[in-house]
């Protein structure tokens, strides 16, 4: 996974912690809130700024993929973001989703 493009889908403290942890594997990590209002603490917001982790707040309309390989995200405003891996956080539970599973949820 070294130097691959990684997105964490979430809007809470756990999503920020997950993104920080993924920096060990790649310098290209971002958070996608999928249109949800961010709910992370002020400390977590400071970490995002300190570690320069970008956050996209638009709703994800499509996860582009070839089979189980993720190619990128399409956002409501039309922006396309190339991506190699997509992870989600939901409270304390984390899971890795294939493109097809993530696309069904959006």
N, C-alpha and C positions, 0 to 999 in steps of 0.2 A: 504494500500500500504506500510505500515511500514516495513522497512527492506527487501523489494523486490528488485530484480535486475532491474535497469532502464537504458535504452539506449535512448539517444537523437540523432537523425539522422540529421546532419546539419554541416555546415562548416563556420558559420558566428557568429557575435557577439550575435545574438539572441539565437543561439544554446547554447552558453556558459552561457548566462543569464538564459536560461531555465534549464540547468543542475545545476547551482548554486541554483536555486529555488527548484529543486527537492531534494536537500540535506536536506531540512526540513522534507522530508518524508522517506528518505532512505540514508544510508551511502554508498550504492552500486550504484553509478551513473557513467555512462561513456558517451562519445561522439563517434559516428561513422560517419566519413565524407563521407562514401560510395565512396571512391576513388577520391573525390574532394579535391582540394587544399584549405587549411584553409585560410579564409579571415578575421579572427578576429583581432582586434587591439592588440597592445603590452600590453595594460592594461588588456584586456581579457585573453591574453596568461599568464600573471602573475597570474591572479586569478585561472586559470586552475592548474598552478603549486602550488600555495599557498594552494588550497583546495584539491590537489592531485586527480584531476579528470582525469582518463586515457582517451586517445584518440586513437582510431584505425582508420587508414587511408586507409585500404584496401576496395575494393569494396565488397558490400554485394551481394552474389549470391543467397541466399535463406533465407527466414524467416520461421523457423520451427514452426509449430503450430498444435494444436488440436482444430478444430473448430475455435472459436474466441480467444482462449487462446494461447498467444505467449509462445514458449518454448525456443527459442534461435535464434541466427544468424549464418549463415555459410558465411565465407569470401572467397574471390578468392584464397587465398593461402592455403585453406583447413582448416583453424582454425575454430573451433566451439565455440561459446560463449553462455553459458546459460543465458537466459534473461526472465524476467516476463512481462515487459512492454516496448513498443517501441513508442516513440513520434517523430514527425518530426517538423522542423522549416523551414519555407520558408518566408524569409523577416520578416514581422511583423505578419504574420498569423501562428498560431499554430493549429495542429490538432492531435488527437489520432487516430491511424489506427489499424484496426484488422490485423492479420497476413495475411489473404488473400489479403487485399487491398495493403499492403506493398509489398507482394511478386509479385504482378502484376506490380509494379513500378520498381522493380529491374531487 
